[in-house]
């Protein structure tokens, strides 16, 4: 277990979370950008689960690996046809075994903007049916944990899994405790896309909506971009298996994921366009004073006015310190840094009431989607509960 903890530490230390988020949107000329510098979703990695000697779930007449490959290839065809500006990459396009860590490496190496892992579910209860879309996080139910353990068990088929995963045991619940300590840098984006997927399944394909959920999937943990794992239905259910094996059913499922991807792409690109239009940013990468974004709440300090506790908005964190005037902060002025729990935490704004800081956070979320409220007392971060009890 210690080896796995060490492995996770070095994985997360390689690229600090705040750099990953901000570099995608605010580098002077991002790799995935339009001609004017605004963000564009250029590359998607589609990951058909299992393959080769790993059949995945087994139904009465089908295997998961075959169904998800067919759906994945159709999804890629739709994206190529209707979104020709997007580069589609598959982790596998034939019946082959691909290690979990290699699937994430493919996405990371190609600087993907989205990772979509496609799977099919199974349950001893043959009446179970419906679709789920998962993002990385701590399982809130025993069912979610059991599903993650089942999908993660694929690493046991890898020849060097002990060395590659540093002692992580997919069948041991103790190994999953570490996920509660992890930060999912792209959680909000992943949740947004997942919601689009479930909406399409429910509204356009008539599938039972089992919701957007969180679980400890290894294949999602190692990716460095918004990522989801889609369970397209239960092949243990006779009716759903028949649907998923059919050409029409596969086309419906693939088109639903495609429409979700298209809607998500439009949404985030519009946000990026609005940000660049409103910020006055010099699109050649040189920020003038006119391009600086000065949060209204930073004019004057609530602490200086004698308040015991003030509320601020955290816009990022990192293990390595980042200069406060760095372009990584997208032209926002008044950034402060606090050290807490081994991390540098970057905050902006200052308000004495939750009402004011809530409104301010909404503005900051247009630039930093994962921004959240923190409290400061006598120069140190404190919990919101403590702040509300003592302010």
N, C-alpha and C positions, 0 to 999 in steps of 0.2 A: 504493500500500500504506500509506503514511503516513496518508493521509486515512481509510482504513478503521480503522487503529489509533486515531486520534483519535475517530472516530465511536463505536467500541466503548467507549473510555474514558468518554465522556460518557453513553452508554447505561447503563453500570454505575454511574456516579456519581449518576445521577438518584435512585435509591433504594438505600440501603445494604442489603447482603444480610441483616445481622442484624435490621434493622428489618422487612424483609419476612417473615422467619420468625417473629419474636417477636410482631409486631403481629397476626398471624393467630391466635395462641393466647392472648395475654396482655393485650391492651388491655382496660380495665375493661368496656366493652360492645362487643365486636367486632361488625362489620357482619354476619358470618355466625355468629350465636350463637343458642343457645336462650334461653328466658326466664330461666334461672338463670346465664347467662354462659358456659356451656360451648360449645366450638366445634361447629358443624354445617356439613356440606357442603351448600351451598345452590345453587350455580350450576356447571353444566358447559357448556363450549363444545365442540361437535362440529365437526370440520373435515374435510369431504370434500375430499381432495386434487384439485388441478388444476381443470379446468372451462373451458367456453367454448373459446377458441382453443387452450388447452393441454389436449391429449387425455391426456397422461401416457403410460403404457405402452400398447402396442397388441398385442392378441393376434390370433389368426386370425379371430375373429368378434366381438371386443369391444374396448372401450376402457376404460382404467382409470377415467377420469373418471365414466363411467356406472355402473360397478359400485360404486365407493366411495360415490357419492351415494345409491344405493339402500340400501346397508348402513347408511349414516349415518342416513337417515330412519327406518329400522326401529329402529335403536338409540334414537333420540330418542323414538319411539313407546313403546317398552318402558319407558323411564325415566319418561315422562309418566304411563303407566298404573300402574306398580307403585311408583314413588317420587314421588308427587305433590307432595312438599315441595321437590323439586329443580327449579330453573328451567333449562330446556334452551334453549341458543342455538346456532344454526348459523352458520358463516362463509359458507355458501351453501346454499340449499335448491332451487336450480334450476341449469341448465347455464349458468353464468356464470363469467367469469374474475375471480378475486380475487387481488390481489397478496399475496405472502408477508407483507410487513410489515403489511398491513391485517388479515390473519388474526390475528396476534398482538395488534394494537391492539384488535380486537373483544374478545378475551379479557381484556386488561388493563383496558379501559374499563369492562367489566361486573363487575370484581372477581371473576372466575371462581375457583373452587376446584380445577378440573381442566380440562386442555386435552387433547383426544383427536383426533389427526390420523390419518385413515384412508386408506391407500394400498394398491395392489396392485403386485406385483413382476413382473419379467420378466428373462429370462436367455437368452443365445444357446444355452445348454445346455437343450434342451427337456425334459430329464428332471428338472431342478431343481424342487423342490416344497417346500411347508411354509410356516409362518408365523414371523415375527420381530416382536418389539416392541422399539423403540429408545427410549433416553433420550439426552439431550444429553451428549456427551463426546467425547473423542478416539478416532477409529477405531483399533482394534487390528489390523485386517486390511485388505488392499488391497480386498477385496470390499466391506467396509463403507464405505470411503472412496469407492469408485466409485458406490455406491448414493446416498450423500449428495450427490455431485457431480451425479448425474443428477436427483435431486429438486430440488436448489438451482438447477439450470439454468432453472427456471421464471422466475427473476427477469429473465432475458434477454428475456422477452416483455413486460416492463413498460416503459412509455414513458420513464420517468425513472430507470431502475435505476442509472445511473452516479451520479446525484445522491443518490438515496435510500440507497444502500448504500456510498457514499463510496469507490468504487474496488475493492470486493470482487469478485473474479473467480471465479465458481463452477467454472470449468474449470481454474484454476491451483492446483496443490498447495501453492504457497507461501502462498496466502491462508488455507489451513486451519491453518497453524502457530499462528495467533493463538488458536485454540480451546484449545490446550494450556495457555494462560495464564489461562483463564477458570475461575471458580468456579461450579458449579451448586448454587445455594442449596437447591434442592428435590430433590437427587439421591436421597436415601434414600426420600422419599415416592414419587418417580417410579419408582424401582426396585421398590418394594413393589407398586404398582399393575401395573406391567409383568409382574411375576411372577404375579399373579392372572390376567392376560389369557392368558399362555402356558399356565398350568395348565388353564384352561377349554378352550382350543383342543385341548390334548392329551387331557385326561381326558373331556371331554364331547362334543367334535365329532370326535375321531379324526384331527386334523390332525398332520402331522409337525412336531415342535417344534424349530425352529431356534434357540431360546433368546432370552434378554434380552441386548441388545447396546447399545453406545454408538456414536454417530456425530455428525458436525458438521452437523446439520440447522438451517438458518437459521430456519425457522418455530418450532423449539423454543427456540432461543437468545433470541429476543426476548420470550418469555412470562415473566410474573412469578408463576408458580404451578406446582405439579407438572404435568408435561407428558410425553406419550408420542406416538410415531409408530408406528402398527400397520400392518405389511405382512400383509394377510390371505391371501396366496397368490400363486402365479405364473400369470398369464394366458398366459404363453408355454408352459405345460404344458397339453396338450390336456384331460386329465382334470380338472385344477384349474380351468381356464377354464370347462368345462362346469358344474362344481359352483358356481362363483362367479356364473355367469350365471343359475342356476336360482333360482326363488322360495324353494325349500326351503333351498338352500345359503346364500343371503343371510340367511334367517331364522336359521339355525343360527349363522352368524358373528356376527350382531348380538346374538343372545341370549347368546352366550358373552362378548362384551364387556360386555353389560349385567350379567351375573352377577358378573363381575370388578369392575365399578364398584360394585355393591351390596355385595359383600364388603369392598372397600376402604373404602367409606363407613362400614359398621358398625365396622370395625376402628379407624379413626382417631377416630370419635366415642366409642367405648368408652374409648380411651386418654385422651381429653380429659375424659370424665366421671370417670375414676379419678384424674386429676391434680387436678381441682377438689375432689374428695371428700377426697383425702389431704393436700392442701396447707393446708387450713384457710383458704383465701383468702376474704376478704370479697367476695362477689359483687356488691356495689354499687360496687366499685372502690376502696375505701379499705382499705389493708392495715394491720392492727394488728400488733403485735409477735408475737401468737400465730400469725399467718398466715405469718410469715417461714419460709423453708426454709433451715435452716442445715446445710450439708454436714458430716458427721461429721469428715472429714479436715481441715477448716480450723481445728480447735481445736488451737492450737499450731503452730508453724512448723517443719517438718523442717529448713529452712535454718538457723534459729536454733539447732537442736540440733547443728550442726556438720557436717551432710552436705554433700558437695560438689555433688551433683546430686539434684534432686527431680523427681517426676513430677506433672503437673497435667492437668486436662481442659479443652480449649478448647471453649467453648460458642457462640462467634460471632466475627465480625470485621466491621469497617466502615471506610470511608474517613474518616468524620467521627466525632469522639469523642463517646461517649454517657456521660452521668453514671452512675457505678457504682451509685447508688441508684435508677436509673430503673425504672419499672414494666416496661420492656421485658425485664428479667431475671426477670420472673415471681415475685418474692418471694425469689429465691435470695440469700443473704447471702455475704459474703466474696469477691465478684467482684474480680479483679485485672485490670489492663490492661498489655499490653506493646506497644511499637511495633516493627514488623518489616516490611520490604519495602513500606513506604508504607501499611501498614494498622495499625489498632488491633485487637489480638487480646485477647479477653476469656477469662479462665481462672478455674477454681475448683478447690478441693481442694489437697492436698499430701500426697504419700506417698513413701516411700523405696524401695518395691519395686513392680515391675510387677504382681504379684499383687494388691496392695491397690488400685492405681489402676484395674486392669481391672474389679474389682468396683464401684468407685465410678463409673466411666464408665457402666456398665449402669444405675445409678440415675439419672444425669444424662440419659441418652438417653430416659428417660420424659418429660423436659421439653424437652430439646434433641436431637431425633432425629439430628442430624448431628455430635454431640459426638465428639471424638477426643482421644487422649493426646498430650501434648507434654512436653518435658523443659526444665528451667531450671537453669542453672549460673551462679552469681555474678551473678544478676539479669538474665540474658539467655537468650532461647530458643536451644536448640541442637537438632540432629537427634537422633532416638532412637538411631540407630546410634552416634553419638558418645557419648551418655549411657551406653549399654550397654557400650561399650568402656572407658570411663574411670571408671565409678562404683565 
